[in-house]
Amino acid sequence: MAVKVIDLHCDSVTALMEGKDLRQSVDGIHVDVPRLQKGGVGLQVFAAYVPPETPADSAFAYAAKMLDAIDTFARSDPRLAPVETAAQARAVMADGKTGIMAAVENGIAIEGSLKNLEALRQRNVRIMTLVHSEHMDWIASCTGTVPSGSDFSPSGDGRGLSSFGDQVVDAMNDLGIIPDVSHSSISAFWDIIRRSKKPIVASHSCAYAFCDAARNLADDQIKAMGEYGGLIGVNFASSFLSQEFRSLYVKGKREDAVNIPVRVPMSIIADHIDYMLNIAGEDCIALGSDFDGIPASPEGVTGSDFYPVLEAELKSRGYTEKRIEKIFNGNFLRLLEAWDR
């Protein structure tokens, strides 16, 4: 693998919580140390995902247990190292190791408390996906049901953040936690990107023009991410890449996704990269696989060992090594440096 990879999002902490030893190859898992090493992954962001149905008074503790598992894993193998800053990431990558960075997926984890947000930063969390599949009282989700009497407007014509949501974004800027707008409503997206003083990420989203998943970004959002210096991590889920696949997937159950009779070629990932790059520029695109959190991926996308195949596909389309390096690692390192200062 010529170019090192930074992957902005995986859900593999669930496997750690189940007791799986990801230091060795594990059947049915996308991310383990042998795959990370084979794929040239220099930094893998592990997301501590807190389900929306988690009781409000135990969400922080739930996230803390997952962060414990991430930290233990990062220190469990000489091929791994915990990473918090861009300088640390560069050093780890130069040493041939894989850095492990902690994120939190779903702002329910802070339990409505800025002190809990500060505690997450003290746990070395660098990215927080502000919301997941259901609204909270301070932020609107792209898929949630709007509460009665709420001023939340997922369609984009009203507020997506409450006044407390504004405070959360401000505090994240002060603490050095990067806001992640994947799963945010359209209205919340615009509130967050305009509120944040530093560039934000959509860690695992694709182009809505290709596939009408609510979590994907419309052209004006993609353009804004480029203009504001943000970063879009392309998701590897077939249900976010292929409209044909999604049209069947949404009618069935998540567990049936692997049996959907639609061939989704690996090249569709490059199609999304091409499309968003043409709108927002090459400085705006990154990778956010969503590995171990997706029910089905395109043909040949086996896990973290897949990246050399993607590199070859991009080279076949005329991408220079400099452009590939930006997409694979440089763009995130640049953004992270802005948050390290």
C-alpha positions as CSV (number, residue, x, y, z in Angstrom):
1,M,0.0,0.0,0.0
2,A,1.7,3.2,-1.2
3,V,-0.6,5.7,0.6
4,K,-1.5,5.5,4.2
5,V,-5.2,5.5,5.1
6,I,-7.2,7.4,7.7
7,D,-10.7,6.1,8.2
8,L,-13.0,8.5,10.1
9,H,-15.6,6.1,11.3
10,C,-16.0,2.5,12.3
11,D,-18.4,0.7,14.8
12,S,-16.0,-2.1,15.6
13,V,-16.0,-1.2,19.3
14,T,-19.2,-3.3,19.4
15,A,-17.0,-6.4,18.6
16,L,-14.7,-5.4,21.4
17,M,-17.6,-5.1,23.9
18,E,-18.6,-8.6,22.8
19,G,-15.2,-9.9,23.8
20,K,-13.8,-10.5,20.3
21,D,-10.0,-10.3,20.1
22,L,-9.4,-7.9,17.2
23,R,-5.6,-8.3,17.5
24,Q,-6.1,-11.4,15.3
25,S,-8.2,-12.1,12.2
26,V,-11.9,-12.5,13.1
27,D,-14.4,-14.0,10.8
28,G,-17.4,-11.7,10.0
29,I,-15.5,-8.6,11.2
30,H,-14.4,-5.7,8.9
31,V,-11.7,-4.2,11.3
32,D,-9.0,-6.2,13.0
33,V,-5.3,-5.6,13.3
34,P,-4.2,-7.9,10.5
35,R,-6.7,-6.2,8.1
36,L,-5.6,-2.7,9.3
37,Q,-2.0,-3.6,8.7
38,K,-2.7,-5.2,5.3
39,G,-4.7,-2.2,4.2
40,G,-2.2,0.4,5.2
41,V,-4.4,2.0,7.7
42,G,-2.4,4.6,9.6
43,L,-5.3,5.9,11.7
44,Q,-8.7,4.3,12.5
45,V,-11.3,6.3,14.3
46,F,-13.4,4.1,16.6
47,A,-16.8,5.5,17.4
48,A,-18.4,4.8,20.8
49,Y,-22.0,4.5,19.6
50,V,-24.7,5.2,22.1
51,P,-28.1,3.9,20.9
52,P,-30.9,6.5,21.0
53,E,-33.0,4.2,23.2
54,T,-30.4,4.3,25.9
55,P,-31.9,5.6,29.2
56,A,-31.0,9.3,29.4
57,D,-29.5,8.9,32.9
58,S,-27.1,6.1,31.8
59,A,-25.9,7.3,28.4
60,F,-22.7,8.9,29.6
61,A,-21.8,5.7,31.5
62,Y,-22.6,3.6,28.5
63,A,-20.2,5.8,26.4
64,A,-17.6,5.6,29.1
65,K,-17.5,1.8,29.0
66,M,-17.0,1.8,25.2
67,L,-14.2,4.4,25.5
68,D,-12.6,2.1,28.1
69,A,-12.7,-0.7,25.5
70,I,-11.2,1.5,22.8
71,D,-8.4,2.7,25.0
72,T,-7.6,-0.8,26.2
73,F,-7.5,-2.0,22.6
74,A,-5.3,0.8,21.5
75,R,-2.7,-0.2,24.1
76,S,-3.0,-3.9,23.7
77,D,-0.7,-4.5,20.7
78,P,2.6,-3.1,19.6
79,R,1.2,-2.6,16.2
80,L,-1.3,-0.1,17.6
81,A,-1.1,3.2,19.5
82,P,-3.6,5.7,20.9
83,V,-3.7,8.9,18.9
84,E,-5.1,12.3,19.8
85,T,-3.3,14.9,17.7
86,A,-2.1,15.3,14.1
87,A,1.5,15.2,15.3
88,Q,0.9,11.9,17.0
89,A,-0.9,10.5,14.0
90,R,2.0,11.4,11.7
91,A,4.5,9.8,14.1
92,V,2.5,6.6,14.4
93,M,2.0,6.4,10.7
94,A,5.7,6.9,10.0
95,D,6.5,4.1,12.4
96,G,4.3,1.7,10.5
97,K,1.7,1.4,13.3
98,T,-2.0,2.0,13.3
99,G,-3.2,4.9,15.4
100,I,-6.5,4.5,17.3
101,M,-8.6,7.6,17.8
102,A,-11.7,7.8,20.0
103,A,-15.0,9.3,18.9
104,V,-18.5,9.3,20.3
105,E,-21.5,8.7,18.1
106,N,-24.7,10.4,19.4
107,G,-24.7,13.5,21.6
108,I,-27.2,11.7,23.9
109,A,-23.9,10.6,25.7
110,I,-23.5,14.0,27.3
111,E,-26.9,13.7,29.0
112,G,-27.6,17.4,28.4
113,S,-24.5,18.5,30.4
114,L,-21.6,20.5,29.2
115,K,-19.6,19.1,32.1
116,N,-20.1,15.6,30.6
117,L,-18.9,17.0,27.2
118,E,-15.8,18.2,28.9
119,A,-15.3,14.8,30.6
120,L,-15.4,13.2,27.1
121,R,-12.6,15.4,26.0
122,Q,-10.6,14.5,29.0
123,R,-11.1,10.9,27.8
124,N,-9.3,12.0,24.6
125,V,-12.4,12.1,22.4
126,R,-11.7,14.1,19.3
127,I,-14.9,13.8,17.3
128,M,-18.6,13.6,18.3
129,T,-21.5,12.8,16.0
130,L,-24.0,15.2,17.5
131,V,-27.1,13.1,16.9
132,H,-28.2,9.7,15.6
133,S,-31.5,8.4,14.3
134,E,-33.8,10.2,16.8
135,H,-34.2,13.8,17.8
136,M,-33.0,15.0,21.2
137,D,-34.5,18.1,22.8
138,W,-31.5,20.2,21.6
139,I,-30.8,18.8,18.0
140,A,-32.8,17.4,15.1
141,S,-31.9,14.1,13.4
142,C,-32.3,13.5,9.7
143,T,-34.5,10.5,10.4
144,G,-36.3,11.3,13.7
145,T,-39.9,12.1,14.3
146,V,-40.4,15.8,15.1
147,P,-41.7,16.2,18.7
148,S,-45.0,17.9,19.1
149,G,-44.6,21.6,19.6
150,S,-40.9,21.6,18.6
151,D,-39.3,24.2,16.4
152,F,-37.0,21.6,14.9
153,S,-37.3,21.4,11.1
154,P,-35.6,18.5,9.4
155,S,-36.6,19.9,6.0
156,G,-34.2,22.8,6.5
157,D,-36.6,25.7,6.8
158,G,-36.3,26.2,10.6
159,R,-34.0,25.6,13.5
160,G,-32.0,22.3,13.9
161,L,-30.3,23.3,17.1
162,S,-31.9,24.7,20.3
163,S,-30.1,27.4,22.3
164,F,-28.4,24.6,24.2
165,G,-27.4,23.0,21.0
166,D,-25.6,26.3,20.1
167,Q,-23.8,26.0,23.5
168,V,-22.7,22.4,22.7
169,V,-21.2,23.5,19.4
170,D,-19.4,26.4,21.1
171,A,-18.1,24.2,23.8
172,M,-16.9,21.6,21.3
173,N,-14.9,24.4,19.6
174,D,-13.4,25.5,22.9
175,L,-12.6,21.9,24.0
176,G,-11.2,20.6,20.7
177,I,-14.0,18.1,19.8
178,I,-14.8,18.1,16.1
179,P,-18.5,18.3,15.4
180,D,-19.7,15.5,13.1
181,V,-22.9,16.2,11.2
182,S,-23.6,12.7,9.8
183,H,-27.1,11.9,11.0
184,S,-28.0,15.6,11.5
185,S,-31.1,17.0,9.9
186,I,-30.7,19.5,7.1
187,S,-31.6,22.3,9.4
188,A,-29.1,21.2,12.0
189,F,-26.4,20.8,9.4
190,W,-26.7,24.5,8.5
191,D,-26.9,25.6,12.1
192,I,-23.8,23.6,13.0
193,I,-21.6,24.6,9.9
194,R,-22.4,28.2,10.4
195,R,-22.0,28.1,14.2
196,S,-18.7,26.3,14.4
197,K,-15.6,28.5,14.2
198,K,-13.5,25.6,12.9
199,P,-14.2,23.2,10.0
200,I,-16.5,20.3,10.7
201,V,-16.8,16.8,9.4
202,A,-19.5,14.5,8.0
203,S,-17.6,11.4,9.0
204,H,-19.7,8.8,7.2
205,S,-22.0,10.2,4.5
206,C,-22.3,10.0,0.7
207,A,-23.9,12.0,-2.1
208,Y,-27.7,12.3,-2.0
209,A,-27.8,12.8,-5.8
210,F,-26.7,9.2,-6.2
211,C,-28.7,7.6,-3.4
212,D,-31.6,9.3,-1.5
213,A,-30.7,8.2,2.0
214,A,-31.6,10.9,4.5
215,R,-28.1,10.8,5.9
216,N,-26.5,11.6,2.5
217,L,-25.6,15.2,1.6
218,A,-27.3,17.3,-1.0
219,D,-25.3,19.3,-3.5
220,D,-25.6,22.5,-1.6
221,Q,-24.4,20.8,1.6
222,I,-21.4,19.3,-0.2
223,K,-20.6,22.7,-1.7
224,A,-20.8,24.3,1.7
225,M,-18.5,21.7,3.2
226,G,-15.9,22.7,0.7
227,E,-16.4,26.4,1.2
228,Y,-16.2,26.1,5.0
229,G,-13.2,23.9,4.9
230,G,-15.1,20.8,6.1
231,L,-14.5,17.2,5.3
232,I,-16.8,14.4,4.0
233,G,-15.9,10.8,4.8
234,V,-17.3,8.6,2.1
235,N,-19.4,5.7,3.6
236,F,-19.0,2.2,2.3
237,A,-22.6,0.9,2.9
238,S,-24.4,-0.3,-0.2
239,S,-27.6,1.3,1.2
240,F,-26.0,4.7,1.1
241,L,-24.1,4.2,-2.2
242,S,-26.6,2.5,-4.5
243,Q,-30.2,3.8,-5.2
244,E,-31.1,0.4,-6.7
245,F,-29.9,-1.4,-3.6
246,R,-31.6,1.1,-1.3
247,S,-34.9,0.8,-3.0
248,L,-35.1,-2.8,-2.0
249,Y,-33.3,-2.4,1.3
250,V,-35.8,0.0,2.8
251,K,-38.6,-2.4,2.1
252,G,-37.0,-5.2,4.0
253,K,-35.2,-5.7,7.3
254,R,-31.6,-4.8,8.1
255,E,-30.6,-8.4,8.7
256,D,-31.8,-9.3,5.2
257,A,-29.6,-6.8,3.5
258,V,-26.9,-9.4,2.5
259,N,-29.6,-11.3,0.5
260,I,-30.7,-8.4,-1.7
261,P,-30.2,-9.5,-5.3
262,V,-28.5,-6.3,-6.5
263,R,-24.8,-6.3,-7.6
264,V,-23.2,-3.2,-6.1
265,P,-19.7,-2.8,-7.7
266,M,-16.8,-1.5,-5.6
267,S,-16.3,1.3,-8.2
268,I,-19.4,3.0,-6.9
269,I,-17.4,4.3,-4.0
270,A,-15.1,6.1,-6.5
271,D,-18.2,7.4,-8.3
272,H,-19.3,9.2,-5.1
273,I,-15.7,10.5,-4.6
274,D,-15.7,11.8,-8.1
275,Y,-19.0,13.5,-7.8
276,M,-18.4,15.2,-4.4
277,L,-14.9,16.2,-5.4
278,N,-16.2,17.9,-8.5
279,I,-18.6,20.0,-6.4
280,A,-16.4,20.7,-3.3
281,G,-12.8,20.2,-4.4
282,E,-10.2,17.6,-3.5
283,D,-9.5,19.1,-0.1
284,C,-13.0,18.2,1.1
285,I,-13.1,14.4,0.6
286,A,-12.0,11.7,3.0
287,L,-12.9,8.1,3.9
288,G,-15.4,7.1,6.5
289,S,-16.1,3.4,6.0
290,D,-18.7,2.8,8.7
291,F,-17.2,-0.7,8.9
292,D,-18.8,-3.1,11.3
293,G,-21.8,-0.9,11.4
294,I,-23.1,-1.5,7.9
295,P,-25.4,-4.4,6.9
296,A,-23.9,-4.8,3.4
297,S,-21.0,-3.4,1.4
298,P,-20.2,-3.5,-2.3
299,E,-18.5,-6.5,-4.0
300,G,-14.9,-6.9,-2.9
301,V,-15.1,-4.5,0.1
302,T,-13.9,-7.0,2.6
303,G,-12.9,-4.7,5.4
304,S,-9.8,-2.6,6.3
305,D,-7.7,-4.7,3.9
306,F,-9.7,-3.3,1.0
307,Y,-7.9,0.1,0.6
308,P,-5.3,-1.0,-2.0
309,V,-8.1,-1.9,-4.3
310,L,-9.7,1.5,-3.9
311,E,-6.3,3.2,-4.5
312,A,-5.9,1.2,-7.7
313,E,-9.4,2.2,-8.8
314,L,-8.7,5.9,-8.3
315,K,-5.4,5.6,-10.1
316,S,-7.2,4.0,-13.1
317,R,-9.4,7.2,-13.2
318,G,-6.4,9.4,-13.5
319,Y,-6.0,10.4,-9.8
320,T,-2.5,11.4,-9.0
321,E,-0.8,10.0,-5.9
322,K,-0.9,13.5,-4.4
323,R,-4.7,13.7,-4.8
324,I,-5.1,10.2,-3.4
325,E,-2.9,11.1,-0.5
326,K,-5.1,14.1,0.3
327,I,-8.3,11.9,0.3
328,F,-6.7,9.0,2.1
329,N,-5.0,11.0,4.9
330,G,-3.8,14.5,4.2
331,N,-7.2,16.3,4.4
332,F,-8.0,15.0,7.8
333,L,-4.5,15.7,9.2
334,R,-4.9,19.3,8.0
335,L,-8.3,19.6,9.6
336,L,-7.1,18.0,12.8
337,E,-4.3,20.4,13.0
338,A,-6.8,23.3,13.0
339,W,-8.5,21.7,16.0
340,D,-5.2,21.0,17.8
341,R,-4.3,24.7,18.0
